[in-house]
Amino acid sequence: MKIYSSREFNQRTNQAQKAAHAAPVLITNRGRPDLVLMSHAEFLRLSGKPKSILEALAALPDAADIELEIPPRSTAQRRPVELD
């Protein structure tokens, strides 16, 4: 992993961007790790977020066995229909 101080990063942004395509780049602030620069593909791989609710449900081991109890809609909130 390439390490840049915040000052070096500001001076060599293009170089850091190119390095981030190969591996994450650590950016330090006053000698302490502060930020990580990585490619978008690497971020998506690490985040592991499903792309849709369907994919999220499909990832559940027992998704087919889920039973939803949906109560009937309340009629109190409906406006009467006027047929004039």
C-alpha positions in Angstrom: 0.0 0.0 0.0 1.3 3.4 -1.0 1.4 6.0 1.7 1.2 9.8 1.1 1.1 12.6 3.6 -1.7 15.1 3.1 0.9 17.6 1.7 2.4 15.0 -0.7 -1.1 14.1 -1.8 -2.0 17.7 -2.6 1.2 18.0 -4.6 1.0 14.6 -6.4 -2.7 14.0 -6.8 -2.4 12.6 -10.3 0.3 10.1 -9.1 -1.9 9.1 -6.2 -4.9 8.5 -8.5 -2.8 6.2 -10.7 -1.5 4.3 -7.7 -5.1 3.9 -6.4 -6.0 1.8 -9.5 -3.4 -0.8 -8.4 -4.0 -0.8 -4.7 -5.6 1.4 -2.0 -3.6 4.5 -1.1 -3.3 5.7 2.5 -3.3 9.4 3.1 -1.9 10.5 6.5 -2.6 13.7 8.4 0.1 14.8 10.9 1.5 11.3 10.8 -1.7 9.5 11.5 -3.8 7.5 9.0 -6.7 9.7 7.8 -8.1 8.7 4.4 -7.9 5.9 2.0 -8.1 6.4 -1.8 -9.2 3.5 -3.9 -10.7 2.7 -7.3 -14.5 2.7 -7.6 -14.4 -1.0 -8.6 -12.5 -1.9 -5.4 -15.0 0.2 -3.4 -17.9 -1.7 -4.9 -16.2 -5.0 -4.2 -15.5 -4.2 -0.6 -18.9 -2.6 0.2 -20.7 -5.7 -0.9 -23.9 -3.8 -1.2 -26.6 -5.5 -3.3 -27.7 -3.6 -6.4 -31.5 -4.0 -5.8 -34.0 -5.1 -3.1 -34.5 -8.3 -5.2 -30.8 -9.1 -4.9 -30.8 -8.4 -1.2 -33.7 -10.8 -0.6 -32.1 -13.4 -2.9 -29.0 -13.2 -0.7 -30.9 -14.3 2.4 -30.6 -18.0 3.0 -34.3 -18.6 3.7 -35.9 -15.9 1.6 -38.4 -18.3 0.1 -39.8 -19.1 3.6 -40.5 -15.5 4.6 -44.2 -14.9 5.2 -45.5 -11.3 5.3 -48.6 -10.4 7.2 -50.0 -7.4 5.4 -53.0 -5.9 7.2 -55.9 -4.7 5.1 -56.0 -1.0 4.2 -58.0 1.2 6.5 -61.2 2.6 4.9 -61.1 5.5 7.4 -58.5 7.4 5.4 -60.3 7.1 2.0 -62.3 10.0 0.7 -65.8 9.1 -0.6 -66.1 8.9 -4.3 -68.4 11.5 -5.9 -69.9 10.5 -9.2 -71.5 13.6 -10.6 
